[in-house]
């Protein structure tokens, strides 16, 4: 990891070096390739980029670069390869990544991890068989085994009794594919001291089934945090996350909702990983809901805490000032998002935050001048956010507030019109379409709605700024896979759906570069190749704009340039 930087890139690309010794040089010129700046409404290329002290100081003609920057200069010939702004992942959860990668994965689809491939599983018996093997291999009576990836539509029913039979003495927690619900066996409840009386009256807890979902899961997580954040497994998970981030050309990530459960533990572990100086930065959007609960259920006290959060900033960890994450409806992977037309077969939408409190939180942070990020998936959940924003704009108008809805699993043309009118922006997860359309066409949503999930063209046609994100592990940490899905709109079953909602490759690439920076209010610092911005670049074997759309996800990432410096 520490040696991944320029030396690896040079070796992979066969760069030609000339000029002064790299350790003494004051500037570097990149030239001889497809240098895509991501500046402007249409693709724009430059012949050369000059970097000094981690910043871009020139972007333009090659001849002018060498003429105007003589002396201690390194010239790096890209040999026809592609250089872009460093990919930005605007919505990922290092804490969730650490838990997923630190435990075991049994999901409906194949899942890449640094150690290889976790094969997908379908069918009830096949799932239970694989779960039993996982318990036998990784389980321990003294530690909780967390297994992520279960989904009822692929794996059938699951409950506490089933887990007790598979693991009578081994503490096991099966975390749903959505990471919004979990199932516990008796051994896990005993070890973690989870008692039924502590959840009396919580309608999102089915204690007899060992099932905690949405608000019930949020209530459980702080109690079991010391086990979720098991030091050895958690550190291993964070390290694996760093590997995946770098392998996929990402130079900036953002935690949308920090902390998830326990600030002290999560921050300590994250700092431990970032103190290794991996080639990426972490920006944190603070979790208004978690901090509300942690501060005697007071928005004012949560706000006071946020105002002092910058004291935790380091060289590569930043708390984004005056930005907050809130939660509307439930998870799309659980079929718990709130839908205007309801569901076809028994699923029920959930609210993650009680509606009264949600409205209070939106108004509170709006009046404080905060940029508000909201987890919102279904058209009813999204409508709730739109309606409250409309009320706030009438009561207290704000220009360029950039309130951002995250995920946007299903919304309509009229809602896109309202978003445009109100200045609401988006950060979408196109992977939903690939992973869920085929199943949700048969269960829950029905064919029409399922095939029109994440309709990004509605946003693009209205010039609504939107980024693409993985929300790891709701999608892999693979920006080019997100672009590929947005451009092609193909499902996991190989079906091409809602082709009228395809977006062009350049618009999709904006979603992992300049628009992703805008989602984090960092567009002045990164996201495009422009003088004055940080020298973060992603190097690709091929140009995503010059290959067939179906090939985009298979383009090889050759490396990254991070802050214009070689990692020591």
C-alpha positions as MATLAB code, in Angstrom:
seq = 'XXXXXXXXXXXXXXXXXXXXXXXXXXXXXXXXXXXXXXXXXXXXXXXXXXXXXXXXXXXXXXXXXXXXXXXXXXXXXXXXXXXXXXXXXXXXXXXXXXXXXXXXXXXXXXXXXXXXXXXXXXXXXXXXXXXXXXXXXXXXXXXXXXXXXXXXXXXXXXXXXXXXXXXXXXXXXXXXXXXXXXXXXXXXXXXXXXXXXXXXXXXXXXXXXXXXXXXXXXXXXXXXXXXXXXXXXXXXXXXXXXXXXXXXXXXXXXXXXXXXXXXXXXXXXXXXXXXXXXXXXXXXXXXXXXXXXXXXXXXXXXXXXXXXXXXXXXXXXXXXXXXXXXXXXXXXXXXXXXXXXXXXXXXXXXXXXXXXXXXXXXXXXXXXXXXXXXXXXXXXXXXXXXXXXXXXXXXXXXXXXXXXXXXXXXXXXXXXXXXXXXXXXXXXXXXXXXXXXXXXXXXXXXXXXXXXXXXXXXXXXXXXXXXXXXXXXXXXXXXXXXXXXXXXXXXXXXXXXXXXXXXXXXXXXXXXXXXXXXXXXXXXXXXXXXXXXXXXXXXXXXXXXXXXXXXXXXXXXXXXXXXXXXXX';
ca = [
       0.000    0.000    0.000;
       2.662    2.495    1.072;
       4.684    1.916   -2.092;
       1.729    1.942   -4.433;
       2.182    5.500   -5.612;
       4.311    6.709   -8.485;
       6.905    3.931   -8.639;
       4.193    1.341   -9.325;
       2.541    3.610  -11.850;
       5.824    4.146  -13.663;
       6.496    0.436  -13.791;
       3.038   -0.346  -15.126;
       3.014    2.295  -17.811;
       6.659    2.140  -18.818;
       7.044    5.861  -18.199;
      10.018    7.742  -19.595;
      11.737    9.825  -16.904;
      14.111   12.630  -17.631;
      15.311   15.787  -15.940;
      16.241   16.013  -12.260;
      16.250   13.273   -9.630;
      12.631   12.556   -8.570;
      13.426   13.128   -4.890;
      14.756   16.633   -5.586;
      12.336   17.769   -8.274;
      10.001   20.645   -7.720;
       7.605   19.853  -10.548;
       6.355   17.001  -12.700;
       4.909   17.162  -16.216;
       2.445   14.484  -17.360;
       1.983   14.263  -21.121;
       1.554   11.889  -24.035;
      -1.845   10.406  -23.161;
      -5.561   11.028  -23.007;
      -5.742   13.598  -20.216;
      -9.450   14.070  -19.566;
     -10.005   17.123  -17.358;
     -13.721   16.686  -16.501;
     -14.026   20.463  -16.828;
     -17.075   21.697  -18.718;
     -20.325   20.294  -20.064;
     -18.549   18.273  -22.757;
     -15.327   16.214  -22.754;
     -12.248   18.381  -22.616;
      -8.663   17.196  -23.005;
      -5.295   18.834  -22.422;
      -1.902   17.722  -23.696;
       0.004   18.206  -20.454;
      -0.424   18.772  -16.730;
       2.231   20.254  -14.448;
       2.228   19.432  -10.732;
       4.179   21.090   -7.946;
       3.839   20.618   -4.170;
       0.775   18.447   -4.576;
      -1.170   20.998   -6.635;
      -1.894   21.449  -10.336;
      -0.048   24.527  -11.573;
      -0.649   24.146  -15.318;
      -2.998   22.286  -17.673;
      -2.681   22.903  -21.390;
      -0.370   22.463  -24.376;
       2.586   20.109  -24.086;
       5.075   22.420  -25.782;
       4.123   25.316  -23.529;
       4.463   23.097  -20.452;
       8.071   22.192  -21.215;
       8.909   25.721  -22.332;
       7.423   27.499  -19.332;
       8.584   25.042  -16.650;
      12.261   24.336  -17.294;
      14.859   23.329  -14.735;
      14.141   20.749  -12.095;
      11.408   18.927  -13.939;
      10.383   15.307  -14.403;
       8.578   14.461  -17.612;
       6.277   11.448  -17.419;
       5.113   10.052  -20.748;
       1.691    8.458  -20.358;
       2.332    6.352  -23.473;
      -1.224    6.790  -24.739;
      -2.892    5.785  -21.481;
      -5.671    7.814  -19.850;
      -5.330   10.154  -16.906;
      -8.396   11.547  -15.131;
      -9.097   13.365  -11.884;
      -8.867   10.959   -8.955;
     -12.117    9.071   -8.483;
     -14.250   10.278   -5.567;
     -16.553    7.979   -3.587;
     -19.037   10.428   -1.976;
     -21.007    7.897    0.066;
     -19.252    4.986    1.693;
     -19.140    3.713    5.259;
     -15.683    2.679    6.480;
     -17.251    1.338    9.654;
     -19.633   -0.880    7.687;
     -16.864   -1.900    5.299;
     -14.720   -2.897    8.278;
     -17.484   -5.078    9.713;
     -18.344   -6.702    6.379;
     -14.743   -7.359    5.372;
     -13.746   -8.338    8.900;
     -16.435  -11.017    9.116;
     -17.772  -13.384    6.466;
     -19.822  -12.706    3.331;
     -22.660  -14.912    2.076;
     -24.587  -12.775   -0.405;
     -26.842  -13.396   -3.419;
     -24.133  -12.310   -5.875;
     -20.377  -12.777   -6.125;
     -18.368  -10.357   -4.022;
     -14.747   -9.379   -4.607;
     -12.467   -9.103   -1.586;
      -8.677   -8.674   -1.523;
      -8.282  -12.362   -0.736;
     -10.314  -13.492   -3.743;
     -13.984  -14.001   -4.592;
     -16.818  -14.762   -2.192;
     -19.188  -16.714   -4.417;
     -22.842  -15.798   -4.395;
     -25.447  -18.213   -3.027;
     -29.097  -18.679   -3.955;
     -31.676  -20.975   -2.381;
     -32.650  -21.678    1.226;
     -30.830  -24.968    1.734;
     -27.726  -23.749   -0.082;
     -27.643  -20.659    2.126;
     -28.008  -22.590    5.392;
     -25.340  -25.074    4.278;
     -22.924  -22.268    3.493;
     -23.781  -20.490    6.771;
     -23.041  -23.674    8.727;
     -19.629  -23.956    7.058;
     -18.929  -20.324    7.889;
     -19.796  -20.879   11.553;
     -17.568  -23.957   11.689;
     -14.660  -22.130   10.040;
     -14.834  -18.689   11.641;
     -16.999  -19.069   14.751;
     -15.829  -18.998   18.366;
     -17.726  -19.264   21.623;
     -15.881  -16.200   22.920;
     -16.465  -13.872   19.949;
     -19.447  -12.878   17.854;
     -19.317  -13.967   14.220;
     -20.917  -11.394   11.942;
     -22.036  -12.771    8.579;
     -23.268  -10.249    6.027;
     -25.302  -10.669    2.835;
     -28.540  -12.499    3.716;
     -31.631  -11.576    1.693;
     -34.961  -13.321    2.079;
     -35.830  -13.244   -1.641;
     -32.707  -15.233   -2.480;
     -32.217  -17.188    0.746;
     -35.667  -17.817    2.187;
     -36.784  -17.394    5.795;
     -34.378  -16.921    8.679;
     -34.967  -16.617   12.405;
     -33.470  -17.078   15.828;
     -34.437  -20.761   16.123;
     -32.740  -21.630   12.837;
     -29.557  -19.953   14.005;
     -29.766  -21.733   17.357;
     -29.850  -25.094   15.576;
     -26.885  -24.172   13.372;
     -24.898  -22.641   16.223;
     -26.157  -23.634   19.691;
     -22.989  -22.426   21.426;
     -21.452  -20.005   18.924;
     -22.582  -16.350   18.990;
     -23.787  -15.469   15.501;
     -25.284  -12.302   14.029;
     -26.513  -12.472   10.452;
     -26.580   -8.980    8.967;
     -29.013   -8.395    6.126;
     -27.762   -7.417    2.681;
     -29.157   -3.943    3.380;
     -27.169   -3.527    6.611;
     -30.432   -2.191    8.013;
     -31.459   -5.339    9.864;
     -30.002   -8.365   11.602;
     -30.829  -11.735   13.170;
     -29.267  -12.881   16.451;
     -29.075  -16.335   18.006;
     -29.351  -17.012   21.734;
     -25.595  -17.293   22.215;
     -25.081  -13.842   20.674;
     -27.833  -12.308   22.819;
     -26.311  -13.809   25.954;
     -22.760  -12.686   25.186;
     -23.824   -9.162   24.202;
     -26.417   -8.920   27.023;
     -29.295   -8.144   24.668;
     -32.478   -8.378   26.758;
     -36.082   -8.350   25.606;
     -37.185   -5.772   28.180;
     -34.806   -3.218   26.694;
     -36.806   -3.219   23.432;
     -40.362   -3.299   24.747;
     -42.611   -1.139   22.593;
     -40.177   -0.974   19.670;
     -42.291   -1.985   16.694;
     -39.190   -2.650   14.619;
     -37.974   -5.462   16.862;
     -39.310   -9.037   16.614;
     -37.534  -10.414   19.653;
     -38.842  -13.968   19.406;
     -37.413  -14.185   15.900;
     -34.202  -12.472   16.963;
     -34.963   -9.875   14.290;
     -33.982   -6.207   14.600;
     -34.751   -3.940   11.622;
     -34.565   -0.246   10.725;
     -35.202    1.679   13.982;
     -34.823   -1.546   15.932;
     -31.427   -2.131   14.346;
     -30.415    1.478   15.071;
     -31.407    0.925   18.704;
     -29.418   -2.322   18.862;
     -26.197   -1.109   17.264;
     -24.964    1.132   20.128;
     -25.507   -1.753   22.569;
     -23.487   -4.224   20.519;
     -20.900   -1.731   19.202;
     -18.010   -3.175   21.265;
     -18.575   -6.491   19.497;
     -19.152   -5.006   16.054;
     -15.930   -3.073   16.445;
     -13.842   -6.059   17.470;
     -10.318   -4.580   17.268;
      -8.521   -7.328   15.349;
     -11.321   -8.037   12.872;
     -12.225   -4.379   12.470;
      -8.628   -3.389   11.740;
      -8.371   -6.186    9.205;
     -11.592   -4.958    7.563;
     -10.340   -1.375    7.342;
      -7.075   -2.558    5.812;
      -8.962   -4.582    3.195;
     -11.108   -1.530    2.485;
      -7.978    0.526    1.834;
      -6.782   -2.096   -0.636;
     -10.096   -2.037   -2.528;
     -10.151    1.763   -2.574;
      -6.694    1.982   -4.114;
      -7.197   -0.905   -6.529;
     -10.195    0.900   -7.991;
      -8.597    4.302   -8.498;
     -10.293    6.139   -5.629;
      -8.386    8.994   -4.006;
     -11.163   10.478   -1.842;
     -13.957    8.846    0.138;
     -16.701   10.279    2.319;
     -18.422    8.642    5.266;
     -22.071    9.682    5.024;
     -23.177    9.561    8.628;
     -20.249    9.472   11.033;
     -20.304    7.873   13.505;
     -22.533    4.865   12.903;
     -22.639    3.782   16.536;
     -19.778    4.955   18.760;
     -17.648    7.955   17.860;
     -14.692    7.197   20.109;
     -14.252    3.624   18.919;
     -14.906    4.305   15.230;
     -12.669    7.362   15.120;
      -9.841    5.599   16.932;
      -9.896    2.653   14.532;
     -10.230    4.866   11.440;
      -7.349    7.048   12.582;
      -5.231    3.953   13.141;
      -5.751    2.943    9.508;
      -5.272    6.442    8.122;
      -2.080    6.934   10.149;
      -0.570    4.363    7.777;
      -0.973    7.066    5.094;
      -2.863    5.125    2.425;
      -3.230    7.103   -0.832;
      -6.685    8.529   -0.173;
      -8.413   11.026    2.127;
     -11.535   10.534    4.263;
     -14.170   13.238    4.711;
     -16.916   12.710    7.282;
     -20.474   14.028    7.131;
     -21.631   13.931   10.745;
     -24.583   11.737   11.686;
     -27.349   13.972   13.013;
     -29.495   11.041   14.122;
     -26.775    9.120   15.967;
     -25.444   12.271   17.629;
     -29.002   13.213   18.624;
     -29.368    9.876   20.410;
     -25.885   10.124   21.932;
     -26.551   13.615   23.307;
     -29.629   12.981   25.459;
     -31.896   13.149   22.429;
     -31.219   16.815   21.826;
     -30.636   18.377   18.414;
     -29.155   21.435   20.110;
     -26.586   19.395   22.033;
     -25.773   17.384   18.908;
     -25.222   20.664   17.062;
     -22.978   21.983   19.833;
     -20.890   18.823   19.564;
     -20.656   19.195   15.768;
     -19.394   22.755   16.107;
     -16.309   21.443   17.894;
     -15.734   18.390   15.708;
     -12.932   19.984   13.658;
     -10.589   19.270   16.571;
     -10.560   15.688   15.300;
      -9.249   16.677   11.861;
      -5.942   15.187   10.796;
      -3.903   15.403    7.614;
      -6.114   12.835    5.880;
      -9.306   12.774    7.991;
     -11.649   15.773    7.890;
     -15.020   16.502    9.475;
     -16.969   18.386    6.818;
     -18.131   21.645    8.419;
     -21.827   22.548    8.423;
     -22.959   19.313    6.761;
     -25.225   16.734    8.383;
     -26.703   13.345    7.510;
     -30.351   12.511    8.294;
     -32.529    9.482    7.533;
     -35.990    9.313    5.955;
     -37.360    5.925    4.877;
     -36.040    2.372    5.056;
     -33.618    0.384    2.943;
     -34.290   -0.591   -0.645;
     -32.512   -3.916   -0.136;
     -35.004   -4.746    2.629;
     -37.999   -3.587    0.572;
     -38.580   -1.228    3.489;
     -38.456    2.042    1.551;
     -41.705    3.974    1.634;
     -43.608    3.607   -1.636;
     -46.644    5.633   -2.679;
     -48.275    2.599   -4.272;
     -47.333    0.235   -1.475;
     -46.114   -3.299   -2.172;
     -47.588   -6.197   -4.069;
     -47.064   -8.997   -1.552;
     -46.860   -8.169    2.107;
     -43.774   -5.981    2.388;
     -44.231   -2.840    4.434;
     -42.433    0.457    4.185;
     -40.650    1.774    7.265;
     -39.522    5.165    8.484;
     -35.985    5.230    9.855;
     -36.691    8.388   11.828;
     -40.101    9.092   13.402;
     -41.802   11.604   11.131;
     -42.168   14.320   13.761;
     -38.497   14.104   14.734;
     -37.402   13.965   11.101;
     -39.210   17.203   10.323;
     -37.755   18.829   13.443;
     -34.243   17.793   12.420;
     -34.594   19.047    8.868;
     -35.859   22.433   10.057;
     -33.269   22.674   12.823;
     -30.256   22.166   10.554;
     -31.802   24.208    7.740;
     -32.051   27.185   10.068;
     -28.429   26.649   11.125;
     -27.358   27.030    7.485;
     -26.250   23.414    7.138;
     -26.039   21.416    3.941;
     -28.402   18.516    4.635;
     -27.783   15.007    3.266;
     -30.750   12.640    3.522;
     -31.001    8.876    3.119;
     -34.162    8.581    0.972;
     -35.117    5.624   -1.219;
     -38.796    5.266   -2.125;
     -41.025    7.790   -3.864;
     -43.059    8.336   -0.678;
     -39.913    8.869    1.387;
     -38.549   11.224   -1.260;
     -41.852   13.096   -1.391;
     -41.666   13.622    2.361;
     -38.246   15.258    1.927;
     -39.494   17.400   -0.967;
     -42.580   18.579    0.923;
     -40.604   19.589    4.008;
     -38.048   21.389    1.846;
     -40.837   23.317    0.139;
     -42.203   24.376    3.519;
     -38.745   25.434    4.692;
     -38.112   27.438    1.522;
     -41.337   29.374    2.111;
     -40.559   29.986    5.768;
     -36.819   30.615    5.431;
     -35.612   30.866    1.797;
     -32.011   29.773    1.164;
     -30.033   30.079   -2.056;
     -27.697   27.321   -3.162;
     -28.523   25.174   -0.134;
     -27.629   22.008   -2.113;
     -29.789   19.754    0.053;
     -28.903   16.320   -1.278;
     -31.019   13.169   -1.391;
     -28.944   10.003   -1.271;
     -29.789    6.712   -3.003;
     -32.994    7.790   -4.834;
     -34.062    4.212   -5.476;
     -37.354    5.109   -7.131;
     -38.781    8.516   -8.009;
     -40.981   10.025  -10.700;
     -40.775   12.693  -13.382;
     -42.928   15.098  -11.346;
     -40.635   14.627   -8.357;
     -37.607   15.406  -10.529;
     -39.414   18.611  -11.557;
     -39.898   19.496   -7.895;
     -36.256   18.766   -7.095;
     -35.198   21.142   -9.866;
     -37.599   23.836   -8.676;
     -36.397   23.610   -5.077;
     -32.658   23.288   -5.754;
     -32.442   19.718   -4.421;
     -29.518   17.635   -5.679;
     -28.855   13.911   -5.683;
     -26.355   11.148   -5.066;
     -27.571    7.912   -6.584;
     -26.696    4.237   -6.431;
     -27.180    2.834   -9.942;
     -26.167   -0.646   -8.772;
     -29.677   -1.130   -7.350;
     -30.875   -1.622  -10.907;
     -28.326   -4.368  -11.625;
     -28.755   -6.236   -8.344;
     -32.482   -5.929   -7.631;
     -34.545   -5.407  -10.777;
     -35.063   -9.052  -11.717;
     -36.231  -10.068   -8.228;
     -38.245   -6.943   -7.497;
     -40.075   -7.323  -10.814;
     -41.566  -10.497   -9.328;
     -41.774   -9.487   -5.687;
     -42.613   -6.242   -3.943;
     -42.465   -3.597   -6.662;
     -43.718   -5.253   -9.814;
     -42.212   -5.052  -13.287;
     -42.932   -1.399  -14.129;
     -41.433    0.134  -11.003;
     -38.586   -2.354  -10.672;
     -37.367   -1.766  -14.213;
     -37.397    1.992  -13.677;
     -35.371    2.186  -10.488;
     -32.788    4.962  -10.210;
     -33.966    6.904  -13.317;
     -30.901    9.146  -13.662;
     -31.864   10.601  -17.035;
     -34.688   12.454  -15.270;
     -32.009   14.287  -13.291;
     -29.608   14.779  -16.181;
     -32.316   16.235  -18.454;
     -33.057   18.873  -15.805;
     -29.402   19.722  -15.153;
     -29.755   18.535  -11.567;
     -26.313   17.805  -10.208;
     -25.944   14.201   -9.074;
     -23.099   11.919   -8.118;
     -22.745    8.140   -8.153;
     -21.905    6.171   -5.034;
     -21.509    2.607   -3.826;
     -22.706    2.993   -0.215;
     -20.363    0.065    0.394;
     -21.498   -2.683    0.686;
     -24.718   -1.863   -1.188;
     -22.477   -1.894   -4.248;
     -18.818   -2.782   -4.756;
     -16.167   -0.095   -4.252;
     -15.810    0.118   -8.036;
     -16.583    3.529   -9.582;
     -16.266    2.205  -13.122;
     -18.876   -0.462  -12.341;
     -21.239    2.295  -11.232;
     -20.559    4.188  -14.472;
     -21.097    0.997  -16.502;
     -24.469    0.377  -14.844;
     -25.629    3.949  -15.377;
     -24.624    3.868  -19.040;
     -26.010    0.420  -19.928;
     -28.845   -0.264  -17.441;
     -28.419   -4.025  -17.562;
     -29.618   -6.308  -14.750;
     -27.783   -9.189  -13.104;
     -29.886  -11.505  -15.255;
     -28.591   -9.885  -18.435;
     -31.741   -7.918  -19.230;
     -31.518   -4.394  -20.651;
     -34.266   -2.297  -19.052;
     -35.564    1.297  -19.164;
     -33.148    2.229  -21.927;
     -34.702    5.696  -22.079;
     -33.031    6.336  -18.713;
     -29.505    5.539  -19.864;
     -27.054    8.406  -19.455;
     -23.990    9.039  -21.593;
     -20.551    8.015  -20.368;
     -19.310   11.563  -19.793;
     -22.280   12.428  -17.572;
     -21.713    9.215  -15.645;
     -17.997    9.992  -15.221;
     -18.936   13.381  -13.786;
     -20.759   11.413  -11.116;
     -17.481    9.924   -9.829;
     -15.374   13.078  -10.264;
     -16.561   16.694  -10.342;
     -20.182   16.057   -9.286;
     -18.998   13.761   -6.512;
     -16.810   16.617   -5.300;
     -19.833   18.932   -5.392;
     -21.836   16.490   -3.266;
     -19.183   17.060   -0.592;
     -18.841   20.822   -1.268;
     -15.255   20.164   -2.385;
     -15.565   21.081   -6.073;
     -13.195   24.030   -5.654;
     -10.467   21.697   -4.435;
     -10.840   18.502   -6.471;
     -12.911   16.598   -8.990;
     -11.372   18.002  -12.175;
      -7.963   18.774  -13.627;
      -7.685   22.515  -13.180;
      -5.003   24.886  -11.971;
      -5.102   25.250   -8.211;
      -6.751   21.920   -7.473;
      -5.152   19.024   -5.645;
      -3.035   16.735   -7.837;
      -5.075   13.552   -7.420;
      -5.272   11.478  -10.604;
      -6.524    8.073  -11.664;
      -4.629    6.243  -14.409;
      -6.495    3.906  -16.735;
      -5.449    1.459  -19.424;
      -8.205    2.768  -21.732;
     -10.348    5.871  -22.097;
     -13.934    5.220  -20.870;
     -15.218    7.607  -23.556;
     -13.498    5.700  -26.367;
     -14.488    2.109  -25.629;
     -17.752    0.262  -26.133;
     -20.179    1.001  -23.283;
     -20.280   -2.647  -22.199;
     -16.509   -2.636  -21.701;
     -16.326    0.277  -19.257;
     -16.370   -1.801  -16.067;
     -13.536   -3.967  -17.401;
     -11.101   -1.101  -17.981;
      -7.952   -1.762  -15.967;
      -7.070    0.741  -13.264;
      -3.295    1.187  -13.490;
      -2.796    3.282  -10.376;
      -3.288    6.632   -8.698;
      -1.348    9.839   -8.189;
      -2.150   11.112   -4.706;
      -1.435   14.726   -3.761;
       1.284   14.657   -6.399;
       3.593   12.730   -4.062;
       5.160    9.312   -3.807;
       4.149    7.389   -0.686;
       7.034    6.717    1.649;
];
